[in-house]
Amino acid sequence: MINSGGPSGQDDLHQAVRTAVINRRAGGMGVISGRRAFQKPMADGIKLLNAIQDVYLSPDITVA
C-alpha cells in the first residue's frame, strides 16, 4: 500500500503520524512525504520524518 500525502498545513505532524498509523495497521510498508516535511524549517521537517519512522519501527503498532 502506498499512501501519498497532501498539502502542507498547520497540523502536519499530527496528520502525518495519523496517516502512518492507519497505513501501518492496514498492512502498509511506508508513506510518501514531501511537502509536509520539506516546506518547513529543517528541524521541523526532520521531526516529522522521524515521527513517521517511529510508527513503522514500533512493535506496538500492528496490523489491525
PAKOLNU-43022 format. One record per residue (C-alpha): chain; residue in one letter; y, x negated, z; residue number from 0. Coordinates in nm, 3 decimals. Each point is the difference from the previous one (the first is absolute). Last residue first. Layout:
// residues N
(atom A; A; (Y; X; Z); NUM)
...
END
This chain:
// residues 64
(atom A; A; (-0.429; 0.548; 1.277); 63)
(atom A; V; (-0.057; -0.356; -0.119); 62)
(atom A; T; (0.103; -0.240; 0.274); 61)
(atom A; I; (0.313; -0.110; 0.182); 60)
(atom A; D; (-0.102; -0.167; 0.327); 59)
(atom A; P; (-0.136; -0.314; -0.170); 58)
(atom A; S; (0.357; -0.088; -0.094); 57)
(atom A; L; (0.037; -0.241; -0.293); 56)
(atom A; Y; (0.099; 0.271; -0.251); 55)
(atom A; V; (0.264; 0.148; 0.231); 54)
(atom A; D; (0.124; -0.345; 0.102); 53)
(atom A; Q; (0.066; -0.085; -0.364); 52)
(atom A; I; (0.233; 0.300; -0.028); 51)
(atom A; A; (0.187; -0.111; 0.313); 50)
(atom A; N; (0.026; -0.354; -0.139); 49)
(atom A; L; (0.152; 0.135; -0.322); 48)
(atom A; L; (0.260; 0.201; 0.194); 47)
(atom A; K; (0.091; -0.291; 0.230); 46)
(atom A; I; (0.030; -0.230; -0.303); 45)
(atom A; G; (0.236; 0.244; -0.167); 44)
(atom A; D; (0.212; 0.028; 0.314); 43)
(atom A; A; (0.028; -0.379; 0.035); 42)
(atom A; M; (0.085; -0.039; -0.370); 41)
(atom A; P; (0.287; 0.250; 0.004); 40)
(atom A; K; (-0.108; 0.313; -0.182); 39)
(atom A; Q; (-0.051; 0.094; -0.364); 38)
(atom A; F; (-0.324; -0.202; -0.010); 37)
(atom A; A; (-0.213; 0.187; 0.251); 36)
(atom A; R; (0.052; 0.366; -0.083); 35)
(atom A; R; (0.077; -0.093; -0.359); 34)
(atom A; G; (-0.341; -0.151; -0.059); 33)
(atom A; S; (-0.307; 0.103; 0.192); 32)
(atom A; I; (-0.333; 0.061; -0.166); 31)
(atom A; V; (-0.268; 0.117; 0.240); 30)
(atom A; G; (-0.337; -0.131; 0.108); 29)
(atom A; M; (-0.377; 0.051; 0.017); 28)
(atom A; G; (-0.007; 0.378; 0.004); 27)
(atom A; G; (-0.285; 0.187; 0.170); 26)
(atom A; A; (0.189; 0.319; 0.086); 25)
(atom A; R; (0.064; -0.131; 0.352); 24)
(atom A; R; (0.157; -0.311; -0.154); 23)
(atom A; N; (0.229; 0.202; -0.226); 22)
(atom A; I; (0.114; 0.226; 0.284); 21)
(atom A; V; (0.063; -0.303; 0.221); 20)
(atom A; A; (0.186; -0.182; -0.281); 19)
(atom A; T; (0.218; 0.303; -0.075); 18)
(atom A; R; (0.093; 0.037; 0.368); 17)
(atom A; V; (0.077; -0.374; 0.023); 16)
(atom A; A; (0.225; 0.016; -0.306); 15)
(atom A; Q; (0.173; 0.319; 0.119); 14)
(atom A; H; (0.073; -0.142; 0.346); 13)
(atom A; L; (0.134; -0.327; -0.138); 12)
(atom A; D; (0.200; 0.175; -0.274); 11)
(atom A; D; (0.189; 0.251; 0.215); 10)
(atom A; Q; (0.351; -0.042; -0.147); 9)
(atom A; G; (-0.095; -0.019; -0.367); 8)
(atom A; S; (-0.160; -0.207; -0.275); 7)
(atom A; P; (-0.141; 0.195; -0.291); 6)
(atom A; G; (-0.369; 0.079; -0.025); 5)
(atom A; G; (-0.320; -0.187; 0.070); 4)
(atom A; S; (-0.314; -0.040; -0.210); 3)
(atom A; N; (-0.338; 0.093; 0.147); 2)
(atom A; I; (-0.301; -0.141; -0.176); 1)
(atom A; M; (-0.341; 0.136; 0.092); 0)
END
